[in-house]
Amino acid sequence: AAVGVVDAAGALTVAAMPTTREAVRDGLARRTEERASALTLVRDLVVASPHGLASLLPVLQTAVYLEEPPVRHLALAAMLDATFALADSPADGAPEAARLQLADAIAWLPTLLHAPSVELQAIAALGLAKLPLHCSVPGRLLPSLQDEPATPEGLVAALAYRYTTVEDAVAEPPAGATGRGKGRARGSNAGARSTSKAEKAWPVLPALQAFFERMSGGDNEAEEKARQSVLANTIAWVLLDDLCSGADAASPVVEPSLRARRCARFLAAHLKEATTLDKVVQLVRLELEHDVAPHALPSSVVIRQWLSSA
């Protein structure tokens, strides 16, 4: 109970106490209620001292793999809460270990947007949507990260891909702690029909739609401008990442995949100013000049068609 009211230094002291370590270890080895309490304690410790106790995040991540519902759902919610606290913490003074833990968490969590359980998908969608909405302010730890997908743009791209995907789930939970499993179920439509009640109780797509509606605006002019900038940068990243991942020196790819175009068009529909879209087109063409032969470089008209054609 004291963890919720102590400061960062106090949380470190509590975490270092033998009784705390024993409580977590013993709780995870007991019945459902004790395991849930132990995971909640781990979450509260990280929230109280994000920089100092970020190393506890893997405990919550492992629980998502090993536990059964409803403790698995609680573990994911706890992981998202702890990740939010770390992402929203000051970048100044953040140790490198905390940065790496945040990058790893944000690289892994979006894989659960395609989990076999619609409950996990919904929890992931609701939790991840909070990050670019509230943690993109300069000076926070999240925007100080440079590597995709551990950036606001990478998160928005993952959420947009989930919203525009034509598949519903992966065959199995993401493989390994790195979250690199990519196998998809072939019978996703049948799975969707069989889980219609769960989908109604855990509305993934409505939650994502509400997120993008909020991303297109803001409570003030500065916030709206910042969110529009994230959307614009995300569109450019989606197109460039798709183009460059399929290109080689012999036959450069000069048209993004249907999946990427669908995602980019969806994002572009949330831009409020035509001039913002103009800047996206210019940015994409400028970046492609470094990777595509001059004769294969798409014109601004072609790039604009990628963002508007069916």
Order of alpha helices (4+ residues) and beta strands (2+ residues): alpha-alpha-alpha-alpha-alpha-alpha-alpha-alpha-alpha-alpha-alpha-alpha-alpha-alpha-alpha-alpha-alpha
